[in-house]
């Protein structure tokens, strides 16, 4: 019976170390939108219901480029809805009127989940996701008399 105790203690210690190591590692990495400021000025944020125009082209109207932004990566099916709403939210916070030159980017993301070759069919895998990049602009409008 005494020979069993040290073995059980080592097994419990090994399990505790694995559980604590798993707690220290993030299972899903946190992706935040990237914002690269292009103009040094600060613009007042827009209200939450302010309409933000999104386009892949350029505008003929004169504007100031505020920042170049990149959204978080999403699945291919969700990038149009969630990515565009995130672009609108960022543009409102930066005080922009529109987001122009929107492009799709392919992002390789490491995720945990089902993996056929892994032990117990669970492990990390690399997934191809999509993010959107665009330039937040504010139009130069003439102030009336």
ChimeraX attribute file (.defattr): number of C-alpha atoms within 10 A of each C-alpha:
attribute: neighborCount
match mode: 1-to-1
recipient: residues
	/A:1	5
	/A:2	6
	/A:3	7
	/A:4	8
	/A:5	10
	/A:6	11
	/A:7	11
	/A:8	11
	/A:9	11
	/A:10	11
	/A:11	12
	/A:12	12
	/A:13	12
	/A:14	12
	/A:15	12
	/A:16	12
	/A:17	12
	/A:18	11
	/A:19	11
	/A:20	11
	/A:21	11
	/A:22	11
	/A:23	10
	/A:24	8
	/A:25	9
	/A:26	10
	/A:27	13
	/A:28	11
	/A:29	11
	/A:30	7
	/A:31	10
	/A:32	10
	/A:33	15
	/A:34	14
	/A:35	17
	/A:36	11
	/A:37	15
	/A:38	14
	/A:39	12
	/A:40	8
	/A:41	7
	/A:42	9
	/A:43	14
	/A:44	10
	/A:45	14
	/A:46	17
	/A:47	11
	/A:48	10
	/A:49	8
	/A:50	14
	/A:51	12
	/A:52	18
	/A:53	14
	/A:54	19
	/A:55	15
	/A:56	12
	/A:57	11
	/A:58	11
	/A:59	13
	/A:60	6
	/A:61	8
	/A:62	11
	/A:63	16
	/A:64	14
	/A:65	18
	/A:66	24
	/A:67	22
	/A:68	20
	/A:69	20
	/A:70	24
	/A:71	25
	/A:72	20
	/A:73	23
	/A:74	20
	/A:75	14
	/A:76	12
	/A:77	10
	/A:78	14
	/A:79	20
	/A:80	15
	/A:81	10
	/A:82	18
	/A:83	22
	/A:84	19
	/A:85	15
	/A:86	17
	/A:87	25
	/A:88	23
	/A:89	19
	/A:90	22
	/A:91	27
	/A:92	23
	/A:93	14
	/A:94	21
	/A:95	20
	/A:96	28
	/A:97	21
	/A:98	23
	/A:99	29
	/A:100	20
	/A:101	15
	/A:102	21
	/A:103	14
	/A:104	15
	/A:105	14
	/A:106	13
	/A:107	15
	/A:108	13
	/A:109	16
	/A:110	14
	/A:111	14
	/A:112	15
	/A:113	13
	/A:114	13
	/A:115	13
	/A:116	10
	/A:117	9
	/A:118	12
	/A:119	8
	/A:120	9
	/A:121	11
	/A:122	13
	/A:123	14
	/A:124	15
	/A:125	14
	/A:126	11
	/A:127	13
	/A:128	13
	/A:129	18
	/A:130	22
	/A:131	23
	/A:132	23
	/A:133	23
	/A:134	22
	/A:135	27
	/A:136	32
	/A:137	25
	/A:138	18
	/A:139	14
	/A:140	10
	/A:141	9
	/A:142	6
	/A:143	5
	/A:144	4
	/A:145	3
